[in-house]
Amino acid sequence: MINIMPVNDAHHGIQEAFKIFLRSKGHLGLFLIIKYLYMKRRTIRTATLFLSIVVALGACVDKTPSSKEPLDTEALTKNQPEVHGAEIKPEDVEITHPLNAQWVTEGKGIYDLKCQACHKLTDEKLVGPGWKGVTVRRKPEWIMNMVTNVDMMLEKDPQAQRLLEECLVRMPNQNLTKDEARKVLEFQRSNDGEK
């Protein structure tokens, strides 16, 4: 239990209240400060000022994870069964003009969650190759197959095999559906400057 002793001057009283706040945890500390200030019969203005400072300091503490913190994609996908899609043929991919803005946004979300750890949006290699210009160098069905059918592509596609030799790391299966792969493709087209 915290002892609350009467104090004669207001400045010293605020200091004591702040010490109580620091020694106690959570809402109990705030309650004790209010009780202390009430018992001291200080003006409402002093109590309001002090509580405003406490609330402002509390609001500065961010309890959500920072976007700069790396995502543990292995932990996010460890309980998902590995899914392999059917081979995507050229006639399976419909390219839209102009870009579908909703797909671009959803594709960016998928990129942020599952691709960003290995691929940059520039032409710079990170773990895997950079994405800048990929929609110019590769056909849409090739990109979607690489995203949804990594094993098949590495078994039979010479370009995919060359990428494995260059990057020295096998692309993991991200368990994307055909629709999700199409949204990633739309985001890649947007990244390459298509409108």
C-alpha positions as CSV (number, residue, x, y, z in Angstrom):
1,M,0.0,0.0,0.0
2,I,1.3,3.5,-0.9
3,N,1.3,6.0,1.9
4,I,-0.2,9.4,0.9
5,M,1.1,12.2,3.1
6,P,-0.1,15.8,3.0
7,V,2.2,18.2,1.3
8,N,2.3,21.9,1.7
9,D,3.3,23.3,-1.6
10,A,1.7,22.5,-5.0
11,H,5.0,21.9,-6.8
12,H,6.1,19.3,-4.2
13,G,2.6,17.7,-4.3
14,I,2.8,17.2,-8.1
15,Q,6.3,15.6,-7.7
16,E,4.9,13.3,-5.0
17,A,2.0,12.4,-7.2
18,F,4.3,11.6,-10.1
19,K,6.5,9.4,-7.9
20,I,3.3,7.5,-6.9
21,F,2.5,7.1,-10.6
22,L,6.0,5.8,-11.3
23,R,6.0,3.3,-8.4
24,S,2.6,1.9,-9.1
25,K,1.5,0.1,-12.2
26,G,-1.4,0.8,-14.6
27,H,-4.7,2.3,-13.6
28,L,-4.0,1.9,-9.9
29,G,-1.3,4.5,-10.2
30,L,-3.7,6.9,-12.1
31,F,-6.4,6.3,-9.4
32,L,-4.0,7.1,-6.6
33,I,-2.9,10.3,-8.3
34,I,-6.5,11.4,-8.7
35,K,-7.2,10.5,-5.1
36,Y,-4.1,12.3,-3.9
37,L,-4.9,15.5,-5.8
38,Y,-8.5,15.4,-4.6
39,M,-7.4,14.9,-1.0
40,K,-5.1,17.9,-1.4
41,R,-8.0,19.9,-2.6
42,R,-5.9,21.3,-5.4
43,T,-7.6,23.2,-8.1
44,I,-9.3,21.4,-10.9
45,R,-6.9,23.1,-13.3
46,T,-3.8,21.5,-11.7
47,A,-5.4,18.0,-11.7
48,T,-6.6,18.5,-15.3
49,L,-3.1,19.6,-16.4
50,F,-1.4,16.7,-14.7
51,L,-3.9,14.1,-16.1
52,S,-3.5,15.6,-19.6
53,I,0.2,15.1,-19.4
54,V,-0.2,11.5,-18.2
55,V,-2.7,10.8,-21.0
56,A,-0.5,12.4,-23.6
57,L,2.5,10.4,-22.5
58,G,0.4,7.2,-22.5
59,A,-0.8,7.9,-26.0
60,C,2.8,8.2,-27.2
61,V,3.4,4.5,-26.5
62,D,2.6,2.4,-29.6
63,K,1.5,-1.0,-28.7
64,T,1.1,-2.2,-32.3
65,P,4.0,-3.9,-34.1
66,S,6.0,-1.6,-36.3
67,S,5.9,-2.1,-40.1
68,K,9.7,-2.0,-39.9
69,E,9.8,-5.2,-37.8
70,P,10.5,-8.2,-40.0
71,L,7.6,-10.7,-40.5
72,D,8.3,-14.3,-39.6
73,T,6.8,-15.8,-42.7
74,E,7.9,-19.3,-41.7
75,A,5.8,-19.0,-38.6
76,L,2.8,-17.6,-40.5
77,T,2.8,-20.5,-43.0
78,K,4.0,-23.5,-40.9
79,N,0.6,-25.0,-40.2
80,Q,-0.7,-24.5,-43.8
81,P,-0.6,-27.6,-46.0
82,E,1.4,-27.1,-49.1
83,V,-0.9,-26.7,-52.1
84,H,0.1,-27.1,-55.7
85,G,-2.2,-25.7,-58.4
86,A,-2.8,-27.0,-61.9
87,E,-0.5,-25.6,-64.6
88,I,-1.7,-22.2,-65.7
89,K,-2.0,-21.9,-69.5
90,P,-1.9,-18.7,-71.6
91,E,-5.7,-18.9,-72.2
92,D,-6.2,-19.0,-68.4
93,V,-4.9,-15.5,-67.8
94,E,-7.0,-12.5,-68.9
95,I,-4.9,-9.3,-68.9
96,T,-7.1,-6.2,-68.2
97,H,-6.5,-2.7,-69.5
98,P,-6.6,-0.5,-67.5
99,L,-5.3,-2.2,-64.4
100,N,-7.8,-3.4,-61.8
101,A,-7.1,-1.1,-58.9
102,Q,-8.6,-3.4,-56.3
103,W,-6.4,-6.3,-57.5
104,V,-3.3,-4.0,-57.4
105,T,-4.1,-3.2,-53.8
106,E,-4.7,-6.8,-52.8
107,G,-1.6,-7.9,-54.7
108,K,0.4,-5.3,-52.8
109,G,-0.9,-6.8,-49.5
110,I,0.1,-10.3,-50.6
111,Y,3.5,-9.0,-51.6
112,D,3.9,-7.3,-48.2
113,L,3.0,-10.5,-46.4
114,K,4.6,-13.2,-48.5
115,C,7.1,-11.8,-51.0
116,Q,8.8,-8.8,-49.6
117,A,11.2,-10.8,-47.4
118,C,12.9,-12.1,-50.6
119,H,12.0,-9.7,-53.5
120,K,12.6,-6.0,-53.9
121,L,10.4,-3.9,-56.1
122,T,13.5,-2.6,-57.9
123,D,15.8,-4.6,-60.2
124,E,18.1,-5.3,-57.2
125,K,18.4,-8.9,-56.0
126,L,17.7,-9.5,-52.4
127,V,17.3,-13.3,-51.8
128,G,15.4,-13.7,-55.0
129,P,15.5,-11.5,-58.1
130,G,14.1,-7.9,-58.0
131,W,10.6,-7.5,-59.6
132,K,11.3,-4.4,-61.7
133,G,10.6,-5.2,-65.3
134,V,9.5,-8.8,-64.6
135,T,6.2,-8.3,-66.6
136,V,8.3,-7.2,-69.6
137,R,10.7,-10.1,-69.4
138,R,8.2,-12.9,-68.6
139,K,4.8,-13.9,-69.8
140,P,1.9,-13.6,-67.4
141,E,1.3,-17.4,-67.2
142,W,5.0,-17.9,-66.5
143,I,4.9,-15.5,-63.5
144,M,1.7,-17.1,-62.2
145,N,3.1,-20.6,-62.5
146,M,6.3,-19.6,-60.7
147,V,4.1,-18.3,-57.9
148,T,1.7,-21.2,-57.7
149,N,3.7,-24.2,-59.1
150,V,7.3,-23.7,-58.0
151,D,8.1,-27.4,-58.0
152,M,6.8,-27.9,-61.6
153,M,8.6,-24.8,-62.8
154,L,11.9,-25.9,-61.3
155,E,11.6,-29.3,-62.8
156,K,10.9,-28.4,-66.4
157,D,11.4,-24.7,-67.1
158,P,15.0,-23.7,-68.1
159,Q,14.5,-20.0,-67.1
160,A,13.3,-21.0,-63.6
161,Q,16.3,-23.4,-63.3
162,R,18.7,-20.5,-64.3
163,L,17.1,-18.3,-61.6
164,L,17.7,-21.0,-59.0
165,E,21.4,-21.2,-60.1
166,E,21.8,-17.4,-59.9
167,C,20.0,-16.9,-56.6
168,L,21.2,-20.2,-54.9
169,V,17.9,-20.4,-52.9
170,R,14.9,-22.3,-53.9
171,M,11.7,-20.3,-53.8
172,P,9.4,-21.7,-51.2
173,N,5.8,-22.5,-52.0
174,Q,3.7,-19.7,-50.6
175,N,0.4,-21.6,-51.0
176,L,-1.2,-18.9,-53.2
177,T,-4.3,-19.6,-55.1
178,K,-4.7,-18.8,-58.8
179,D,-6.7,-15.8,-57.9
180,E,-4.1,-14.5,-55.5
181,A,-1.4,-15.1,-58.0
182,R,-3.4,-13.1,-60.5
183,K,-3.6,-10.2,-58.0
184,V,0.2,-10.4,-57.5
185,L,0.6,-10.2,-61.3
186,E,-1.6,-7.1,-61.4
187,F,0.6,-5.5,-58.7
188,Q,3.7,-6.4,-60.6
189,R,2.3,-4.8,-63.7
190,S,1.6,-1.7,-61.7
191,N,5.1,-1.8,-60.3
192,D,6.4,-1.9,-63.9
193,G,4.5,1.3,-64.7
194,E,1.4,0.0,-66.5
195,K,-1.7,2.0,-66.0
